[in-house]
Amino acid sequence: MSCQINNYFNPICEFRQIHPVIKGQPLRTNDPGMMTIRDALNGLKDCLEDEYNTFRSNDLSVQISRGITNLPHVLYACILPPGQLVPNGIYTVICFDVLGRGALVGCVESKVTSKGLKTVQRKKGPGLLSIDVDGASERTKYNNVFVNPKEFYYPLENEDALDLHIKESLELALDFLVTPVNVKNVNRDKR
């Protein structure tokens, strides 16, 4: 990778370690203490835009989590193929653990508008996951929307493995978008 993604990945994890998600205690986006996380997320966005601006001759865009009043419980960066939106699409995402232990990365379908992909059921009950990307509401529970989830732990030291998995996930997303009729019958989990 030409940009140093760990310069953003690790500070985002560190922020969540200091400010874990606590039910009923939202973090206000206008709080001056939130500047560091905004800077880290914007830096990650810039880094991903530089690294993945095109893929297989497709122009890609990057969207990061933003809160209007409160910081979202699950911080993320989505790499979107043309025509895809975070609430309605198939794309690649880096979702950060709610306690700052790392991130879950892979090809996903939108939580809001399911596309019928065969996803991996990571969370089946109240048990704990080593990387948890479920938010507070049903619309922000992301553990089970991944086709090929892979956990990356803090501190991120192997950027090459992350880069490879992002590229594999972009391949999957673009393949699903080219052949939408067969989406429900394809399981691309390569674990």
JOJO-V878407 format. One record per residue. N is the residue number from 1. PHI is phi as a letter, one per 40 degrees, with the letter a starting at -180 (* if undefined). PSI is psi in whole degrees, 0 to 359 (* if undefined). OMEGA is omega in degrees with one decimal (999 if undefined). Layout:
n->N phi->PHI psi->PSI omega->OMEGA
n->N phi->PHI psi->PSI omega->OMEGA
//
This chain:
n->1 phi->* psi->140 omega->179.4
n->2 phi->c psi->327 omega->175.8
n->3 phi->c psi->157 omega->-179.9
n->4 phi->c psi->88 omega->-174.9
n->5 phi->c psi->331 omega->179.8
n->6 phi->c psi->340 omega->175.3
n->7 phi->c psi->345 omega->179.4
n->8 phi->b psi->319 omega->179.6
n->9 phi->d psi->307 omega->-176.3
n->10 phi->c psi->315 omega->177.0
n->11 phi->c psi->328 omega->176.5
n->12 phi->c psi->316 omega->176.7
n->13 phi->c psi->316 omega->-179.8
n->14 phi->c psi->322 omega->177.1
n->15 phi->d psi->313 omega->-179.3
n->16 phi->c psi->332 omega->175.9
n->17 phi->c psi->322 omega->179.1
n->18 phi->c psi->325 omega->-178.0
n->19 phi->b psi->69 omega->-179.9
n->20 phi->c psi->160 omega->177.2
n->21 phi->c psi->123 omega->177.0
n->22 phi->b psi->121 omega->-178.1
n->23 phi->d psi->131 omega->178.1
n->24 phi->g psi->2 omega->179.3
n->25 phi->b psi->74 omega->-178.1
n->26 phi->c psi->153 omega->173.8
n->27 phi->c psi->124 omega->-178.0
n->28 phi->c psi->134 omega->-177.9
n->29 phi->c psi->336 omega->-179.1
n->30 phi->c psi->2 omega->176.8
n->31 phi->c psi->130 omega->179.9
n->32 phi->d psi->334 omega->178.4
n->33 phi->c psi->349 omega->-179.3
n->34 phi->c psi->355 omega->-179.1
n->35 phi->d psi->320 omega->-176.9
n->36 phi->c psi->320 omega->-179.4
n->37 phi->c psi->323 omega->175.9
n->38 phi->c psi->317 omega->178.7
n->39 phi->c psi->317 omega->-179.6
n->40 phi->c psi->317 omega->178.8
n->41 phi->c psi->318 omega->177.6
n->42 phi->c psi->323 omega->175.6
n->43 phi->c psi->319 omega->176.6
n->44 phi->c psi->317 omega->178.3
n->45 phi->d psi->312 omega->179.4
n->46 phi->c psi->317 omega->180.0
n->47 phi->c psi->313 omega->-179.9
n->48 phi->c psi->323 omega->177.2
n->49 phi->c psi->320 omega->178.3
n->50 phi->c psi->317 omega->-173.9
n->51 phi->c psi->323 omega->-173.3
n->52 phi->b psi->45 omega->-179.8
n->53 phi->c psi->330 omega->172.6
n->54 phi->b psi->150 omega->178.5
n->55 phi->a psi->126 omega->-176.3
n->56 phi->f psi->45 omega->178.7
n->57 phi->g psi->19 omega->176.6
n->58 phi->b psi->133 omega->173.7
n->59 phi->c psi->128 omega->-178.7
n->60 phi->b psi->158 omega->174.3
n->61 phi->b psi->163 omega->-179.0
n->62 phi->b psi->133 omega->174.4
n->63 phi->b psi->139 omega->176.7
n->64 phi->b psi->160 omega->178.1
n->65 phi->c psi->138 omega->177.5
n->66 phi->a psi->145 omega->174.9
n->67 phi->b psi->143 omega->178.4
n->68 phi->c psi->309 omega->179.5
n->69 phi->b psi->315 omega->-177.9
n->70 phi->b psi->148 omega->174.7
n->71 phi->c psi->133 omega->178.6
n->72 phi->c psi->149 omega->178.0
n->73 phi->c psi->319 omega->-179.5
n->74 phi->b psi->115 omega->177.9
n->75 phi->c psi->140 omega->-175.8
n->76 phi->a psi->164 omega->169.5
n->77 phi->b psi->122 omega->-178.7
n->78 phi->b psi->134 omega->174.7
n->79 phi->b psi->112 omega->-168.4
n->80 phi->b psi->125 omega->169.8
n->81 phi->c psi->166 omega->179.5
n->82 phi->d psi->137 omega->176.3
n->83 phi->g psi->359 omega->-178.5
n->84 phi->c psi->144 omega->178.4
n->85 phi->b psi->154 omega->179.2
n->86 phi->d psi->314 omega->-179.6
n->87 phi->c psi->357 omega->-176.8
n->88 phi->a psi->81 omega->-179.1
n->89 phi->a psi->181 omega->174.0
n->90 phi->b psi->126 omega->-172.5
n->91 phi->a psi->183 omega->177.7
n->92 phi->b psi->140 omega->-176.1
n->93 phi->b psi->149 omega->166.7
n->94 phi->b psi->111 omega->178.5
n->95 phi->b psi->126 omega->-176.9
n->96 phi->c psi->138 omega->178.8
n->97 phi->d psi->143 omega->-176.6
n->98 phi->c psi->346 omega->178.5
n->99 phi->b psi->3 omega->176.0
n->100 phi->g psi->22 omega->-178.1
n->101 phi->c psi->352 omega->-178.3
n->102 phi->i psi->212 omega->-178.4
n->103 phi->a psi->156 omega->173.6
n->104 phi->b psi->130 omega->-173.6
n->105 phi->b psi->141 omega->175.2
n->106 phi->i psi->183 omega->174.9
n->107 phi->c psi->134 omega->-177.8
n->108 phi->b psi->163 omega->164.9
n->109 phi->b psi->151 omega->179.5
n->110 phi->d psi->138 omega->176.2
n->111 phi->c psi->322 omega->-175.3
n->112 phi->c psi->318 omega->-177.0
n->113 phi->b psi->94 omega->-178.0
n->114 phi->c psi->143 omega->179.1
n->115 phi->b psi->3 omega->177.5
n->116 phi->g psi->17 omega->178.0
n->117 phi->c psi->152 omega->174.1
n->118 phi->c psi->105 omega->-176.8
n->119 phi->b psi->161 omega->179.9
n->120 phi->c psi->128 omega->178.0
n->121 phi->c psi->93 omega->-177.8
n->122 phi->c psi->326 omega->-175.4
n->123 phi->b psi->119 omega->-175.9
n->124 phi->b psi->1 omega->-178.4
n->125 phi->a psi->204 omega->-176.5
n->126 phi->c psi->1 omega->-177.1
n->127 phi->c psi->162 omega->-179.5
n->128 phi->c psi->144 omega->175.0
n->129 phi->b psi->151 omega->179.2
n->130 phi->c psi->330 omega->170.8
n->131 phi->b psi->117 omega->-175.8
n->132 phi->b psi->121 omega->-179.1
n->133 phi->b psi->35 omega->174.2
n->134 phi->c psi->128 omega->175.5
n->135 phi->c psi->193 omega->-173.6
n->136 phi->c psi->325 omega->-176.2
n->137 phi->b psi->165 omega->179.3
n->138 phi->d psi->326 omega->-179.2
n->139 phi->c psi->348 omega->-178.4
n->140 phi->b psi->24 omega->175.4
n->141 phi->c psi->106 omega->-170.4
n->142 phi->b psi->357 omega->-176.3
n->143 phi->d psi->327 omega->-172.5
n->144 phi->b psi->22 omega->178.9
n->145 phi->b psi->7 omega->-176.0
n->146 phi->c psi->136 omega->174.2
n->147 phi->c psi->319 omega->-176.1
n->148 phi->b psi->63 omega->-175.4
n->149 phi->c psi->139 omega->173.6
n->150 phi->b psi->133 omega->-179.3
n->151 phi->c psi->136 omega->173.6
n->152 phi->b psi->127 omega->-171.8
n->153 phi->c psi->153 omega->173.5
n->154 phi->c psi->138 omega->-6.5
n->155 phi->c psi->140 omega->177.9
n->156 phi->c psi->120 omega->179.9
n->157 phi->b psi->334 omega->-177.0
n->158 phi->b psi->82 omega->179.9
n->159 phi->c psi->331 omega->-179.4
n->160 phi->c psi->320 omega->178.3
n->161 phi->c psi->320 omega->177.0
n->162 phi->c psi->314 omega->178.7
n->163 phi->d psi->315 omega->179.6
n->164 phi->c psi->316 omega->-179.0
n->165 phi->c psi->324 omega->176.1
n->166 phi->c psi->316 omega->179.8
n->167 phi->c psi->318 omega->176.1
n->168 phi->c psi->321 omega->-179.6
n->169 phi->c psi->322 omega->175.3
n->170 phi->c psi->320 omega->175.8
n->171 phi->d psi->311 omega->179.2
n->172 phi->d psi->311 omega->-178.1
n->173 phi->d psi->312 omega->-179.4
n->174 phi->c psi->322 omega->176.6
n->175 phi->c psi->317 omega->178.5
n->176 phi->c psi->322 omega->-178.2
n->177 phi->c psi->332 omega->178.9
n->178 phi->c psi->326 omega->-177.0
n->179 phi->b psi->64 omega->-175.2
n->180 phi->c psi->336 omega->-179.0
n->181 phi->c psi->326 omega->-176.4
n->182 phi->c psi->4 omega->-173.3
n->183 phi->d psi->315 omega->-174.2
n->184 phi->c psi->341 omega->-176.5
n->185 phi->b psi->5 omega->-175.4
n->186 phi->b psi->129 omega->171.6
n->187 phi->b psi->111 omega->-175.2
n->188 phi->b psi->20 omega->-179.8
n->189 phi->c psi->113 omega->-174.2
n->190 phi->b psi->27 omega->-177.1
n->191 phi->c psi->* omega->999
//
